Amino acid sequence: MKKKKKFVRFLKLIYIKIFRINDTPQKIALGLGLGVFSGIMPGMGPLIAITLALILRSNRASALLGSLLTNTWISFLTFFLALKTGSLALGTDWQVTYQNWINFLAGFRWLDLFKVSILKIILPIITGYLIIAFCLGLLAYVVTLTIILIMKTQRKYASPQK
């Protein structure tokens, strides 16, 4: 029961942090989408999210929050999905790529990173992560924008008319 209360408090905190930011709905949603994108991509994260938010003039707070919500821990969960998606997009067999990845990690040497053959292993994985991160970032943008616009409309009609 305690875990449920903590989870509910966590969701309320996210609601407050995202949907009550004093900025345009588009900037908030774009920031969150950029944060989700950079949080899913391995090796990226909060710093990249804030940098992208600055470059694209979106909300930095929502970008940071989106990145922290999806940072690294979800990247590991999406590894197989990224592997399969990237292999499908590049027309390679995901099982062969996975086995090559396992072999690469088992005998890892820094010098191996500079071999051209490593691209056959890393390229499908990076491609998969890019596709997944883009799709989830876009989904986060659309859902967040929709929710904010609905909430603002409801508040507008709920407030007494003067």
KALINKA-V160243 format. One line per field, one symbol per residue. ss: DSSP state (~ for helix, > for strand, _ for the rest). psi: psi as a letter, one per 40 degrees, with the letter a starting at -180 (. if undefined). burial: + if it has 9 or more other C-alpha atoms within 8 Angstrom, else -. Layout:
ss = ???
psi = ???
burial = ???
This chain:
ss = _~~~~~~~~~~~~~~~~~~_____~~~~~~~~~~~~~~~~_____~~~~~~~~~~____~~~~~~~~~~~__~~~~~_~~~~~~~~~~~~___~~~~~~~~~~~~~___~~~~~_~~~~~~~~~~~~~~~~~~~~~~~~~~~~~~~~~~~~~~~~~~~____
psi = ddddddddddddddddddeehgiiddddddddddddddddhheaaddddddddddefahddddddddddeiddddddedddddddddddefihdddddddddddddfhiddddeidddddddddddddddddddddddddddddddddddddddddddihh.
burial = --------------++++------+-+++++++++++++++--+++-+++-+++---+++-+++++++-+++-++--++--++++++++--+-+--++-++----------------+-+++++++++++++++-+++++++-++--++-------------
